[in-house]
């Protein structure tokens, strides 16, 4: 492999255009070598309709970054690994935990890097929050995670279909932050999931979790909240209070705002992917996805009014 990683971007939708393409273009460690999508195109590079066509073309590609919906992603990633490519997965890393476990085994066998990304962990305030909490005793955590599905996923019907995760598509961002910053283990104790009539994924949820078997962690998730989004985590500790706002982008400790790393979430992801490829390592922390799976297992289901984009 040369100094620059020749990368194919798979799935040219909103997240690819808004986040991945700018991050790749700004990173000198990557060369965008191809795009793969049934519907979208990227100017200036070869475009393919599926991963098989890319592989069969013989175009030199070292790695692929998958931005497709989670259902169906396992097949694409498995084909890429079988063809000797390193693989980066947009969150959530798959439709099921079993799929990602299988990809981990395949990546190890192939000697390739597999990166299950959690972009919110790279928010500017997250590292500072983790450092401050490291020696604290947590007393209580309260979370409000509200956004408008019509703004962030306009017309994307798949997100309310089976496997689309619904409100846990944004909610898993919160869980990725919690599992990164809390010093002890986190488990789910109960959940209430609210499904629009005729839909197979929840549009709202409430979660009851427990940190280190001592502190309550309460989360209110809403995917049809209009107006300004709220992505707030408040943590009461034995020696102060922490507030993470804007999905981890801003941090306050005892009322004083802290200055964090401003590299940006997706640039940080690609920097990490390059490090993994260079070291021949993988990074697949599945704790956030496990908590989502637990919510579907334990959750009390309630129906609400039908939803239309």
C-alpha positions in Angstrom: 0.0 0.0 0.0 1.2 3.5 -0.8 1.4 6.4 1.6 -2.2 7.4 0.8 -5.0 5.0 1.4 -7.0 4.6 -1.8 -10.6 4.6 -0.5 -14.0 3.8 -2.0 -17.0 5.4 -0.5 -20.1 3.1 -0.5 -23.5 4.7 -0.2 -23.8 8.3 -1.5 -26.6 9.8 0.5 -27.0 12.7 2.9 -24.4 11.6 5.5 -21.8 10.8 2.8 -22.2 14.2 1.2 -22.5 16.2 4.4 -19.7 14.5 6.4 -17.7 11.8 4.7 -16.8 13.5 1.4 -15.6 16.7 3.1 -13.6 14.8 5.7 -11.9 12.6 3.0 -11.1 15.6 0.9 -9.4 17.4 3.8 -7.3 14.4 4.9 -4.0 14.0 3.1 -3.8 10.4 4.2 -6.7 9.4 1.8 -7.3 9.4 -1.9 -11.0 9.0 -2.9 -10.6 6.4 -5.6 -14.2 5.4 -6.3 -17.8 5.8 -5.3 -20.4 3.0 -5.0 -24.1 3.7 -5.0 -27.3 2.6 -6.8 -28.5 6.2 -7.1 -25.9 8.8 -6.2 -22.7 9.8 -8.0 -19.5 11.6 -7.1 -17.9 13.7 -9.8 -14.3 13.1 -10.7 -13.9 9.5 -9.7 -15.1 6.2 -11.1 -18.7 5.3 -10.0 -20.1 1.8 -9.6 -23.6 0.6 -8.8 -22.5 -2.1 -6.3 -19.5 -3.4 -4.5 -19.2 -6.5 -6.7 -18.8 -4.3 -9.8 -16.0 -2.3 -8.1 -14.2 -5.5 -7.1 -14.6 -7.0 -10.6 -13.2 -3.8 -12.2 -9.8 -4.4 -10.7 -9.5 -0.7 -9.7 -6.8 -0.4 -7.1 -8.6 0.3 -3.8 -7.2 -0.3 -0.3 -10.2 0.4 1.8 -13.9 1.0 1.8 -16.1 3.2 3.9 -19.7 2.1 4.2 -22.4 4.7 4.5 -25.3 2.6 3.5 -28.3 1.9 5.8 -27.5 -0.9 8.3 -29.7 -3.5 6.7 -27.7 -5.1 3.9 -24.4 -3.6 5.1 -23.0 -7.0 6.3 -23.1 -8.5 2.8 -21.2 -5.5 1.4 -18.6 -5.5 4.2 -18.1 -9.2 3.9 -17.5 -8.9 0.1 -15.0 -6.1 0.7 -13.1 -8.0 3.4 -13.0 -11.1 1.1 -11.4 -9.0 -1.6 -8.7 -7.8 0.8 -10.0 -4.4 1.6 -10.0 -2.6 5.0 -13.5 -1.6 6.1 -14.9 1.4 8.0 -18.5 1.2 9.1 -20.8 4.2 9.6 -22.9 3.8 12.8 -24.6 1.6 13.7 -22.1 -0.9 12.4 -24.7 -3.4 11.3 -28.3 -4.5 11.5 -27.6 -7.1 14.2 -24.8 -7.8 16.7 -24.2 -11.2 15.1 -23.5 -9.6 11.8 -20.7 -7.4 13.3 -19.3 -10.3 15.3 -19.0 -12.3 12.0 -17.2 -9.4 10.4 -14.8 -9.2 13.2 -13.9 -12.8 12.8 -13.6 -12.4 9.0 -11.4 -9.3 9.4 -9.0 -11.1 11.8 -8.8 -14.0 9.4 -8.1 -11.7 6.5 -5.6 -9.6 8.3 -7.6 -6.5 7.6 -8.7 -3.6 9.7 -12.4 -3.3 10.7 -13.5 0.0 12.3 -17.0 0.4 13.8 -17.3 4.1 14.1 -19.1 6.3 16.7 -18.7 9.8 15.5 -20.3 11.5 18.5 -17.4 10.2 20.7 -15.2 12.7 18.8 -17.3 15.7 19.8 -15.1 18.5 21.1 -16.3 18.1 24.7 -16.2 14.3 25.0 -12.5 13.6 25.9 -12.6 16.4 28.5 -15.7 14.9 30.0 -14.2 11.4 30.3 -11.0 12.8 31.9 -13.0 14.8 34.5 -15.2 11.8 35.4 -12.4 9.3 35.6 -12.0 9.6 39.4 -15.5 10.7 40.3 -18.4 8.8 41.9 -21.5 9.1 39.7 -24.7 9.9 41.5 -27.2 10.5 38.7 -27.3 11.0 34.9 -30.2 12.7 33.1 -30.4 12.8 29.3 -32.6 14.6 26.8 -32.0 13.6 23.2 -34.6 15.3 20.9 -34.4 16.0 17.2 -36.7 16.2 14.2 -36.6 13.1 11.9 -37.8 15.2 9.0 -34.8 17.5 9.3 -32.1 15.0 9.8 -33.4 12.1 7.8 -35.8 13.7 5.2 -37.9 11.1 3.4 -35.7 8.2 4.6 -38.4 5.6 5.1 -35.8 2.9 5.9 -35.1 4.4 9.3 -38.6 3.5 10.6 -38.6 0.1 9.0 -37.4 -3.1 10.7 -33.6 -2.8 11.3 -33.6 1.0 10.8 -33.5 1.6 14.5 -35.9 4.6 14.5 -35.2 6.9 17.4 -32.1 4.8 18.3 -30.4 6.0 15.1 -29.7 9.3 17.0 -30.1 7.7 20.4 -27.1 5.4 19.8 -25.0 8.5 19.5 -25.9 9.3 23.1 -25.1 5.7 24.2 -21.7 5.9 22.4 -20.9 9.0 24.4 -22.1 7.5 27.7 -20.1 4.3 27.3 -17.0 6.4 26.5 -17.1 8.8 29.4 -18.6 7.0 32.3 -15.9 5.3 34.5 -18.0 2.2 35.3 -20.2 -0.3 33.6 -23.6 0.7 32.3 -26.6 -1.7 32.0 -30.2 -1.3 30.9 -32.9 -1.9 33.5 -36.0 -1.0 31.6 -37.4 0.8 28.5 -40.5 2.1 26.9 -40.6 2.2 23.1 -43.2 4.3 21.2 -44.0 3.0 17.7 -46.1 5.0 15.1 -49.0 2.8 14.0 -47.8 0.8 11.0 -44.1 1.3 11.6 -41.6 -1.2 12.7 -39.1 1.0 14.5 -39.8 3.4 17.5 -40.0 7.2 17.1 -39.6 7.9 20.8 -38.3 6.0 23.8 -37.5 6.3 27.5 -34.6 4.3 29.0 -33.8 3.5 32.6 -30.2 2.5 33.0 -27.9 1.9 36.0 -24.2 3.0 36.2 -21.9 0.8 38.3 -25.0 -0.7 40.0 -25.4 2.5 42.0 -26.4 5.5 40.0 -29.7 5.9 37.9 -29.2 7.0 34.3 -32.5 8.3 32.7 -32.8 9.1 29.0 -35.7 10.7 27.1 -35.4 10.1 23.4 -37.7 11.8 20.8 -37.3 11.7 17.0 -40.3 13.9 16.2 -39.4 16.9 18.3 -39.7 20.2 16.3 -37.6 23.3 16.8 -34.1 23.5 18.1 -32.7 20.0 18.7 -31.5 19.1 22.3 -28.7 16.7 22.8 -27.9 17.2 26.5 -26.3 14.9 29.1 -26.2 16.1 32.8 -24.1 14.1 35.2 -24.2 14.7 39.0 -21.0 13.4 40.6 -19.7 13.5 44.2 -17.5 16.5 43.4 -19.4 18.6 40.9 -21.8 18.6 38.0 -21.0 18.1 34.3 -23.1 19.2 31.3 -22.5 18.0 27.7 -24.5 19.9 25.2 -25.0 19.8 21.4 -24.3 16.1 21.2 -20.9 16.3 22.9 -19.7 19.4 21.2 -19.8 21.7 24.3 -18.8 20.9 27.8 -19.5 22.7 31.1 -18.1 21.7 34.5 -19.7 23.3 37.5 -21.1 26.0 35.3 -17.8 26.9 33.5 -17.5 26.1 29.8 -14.4 24.2 28.8 -12.4 24.4 25.6 -12.3 21.2 23.7 -10.6 19.6 20.6 -12.0 21.3 17.5 -10.8 18.8 14.8 -14.3 17.7 14.0 -16.1 14.4 14.4 -15.6 12.9 10.9 -12.1 14.2 10.3 -11.3 12.5 13.7 -12.8 9.2 12.4 -10.8 9.2 9.3 -7.6 10.0 11.2 -8.4 7.0 13.5 -9.1 4.8 10.5 -5.7 5.6 9.0 -4.0 4.8 12.3 -5.8 1.4 12.5 -4.8 0.5 8.9 -1.2 1.5 9.5 -1.0 -0.6 12.7 -2.9 -3.5 11.2 -5.5 -3.3 14.0 -9.3 -3.1 14.4 -11.6 -1.1 16.6 -15.1 -2.6 17.2 -16.6 -1.4 20.5 -20.2 -2.8 20.4 -21.4 -1.5 23.8 -23.7 1.2 22.4 -25.3 -1.3 20.0 -25.7 -3.9 22.8 -27.6 -1.4 24.9 -30.0 -0.8 21.9 -30.5 -4.5 21.5 -31.3 -4.7 25.2 -33.9 -1.9 24.9 -35.7 -3.9 22.1 -35.5 -7.0 24.4 -36.8 -5.4 27.6 -38.8 -2.5 26.1 -42.5 -2.1 26.7 -44.1 -1.3 23.3 -46.7 1.5 23.0 -48.3 2.7 19.8 -49.0 6.3 18.8 -50.4 8.1 15.8 -49.2 7.2 12.3 -46.2 9.1 11.0 -45.6 10.3 7.5 -42.5 12.2 6.2 
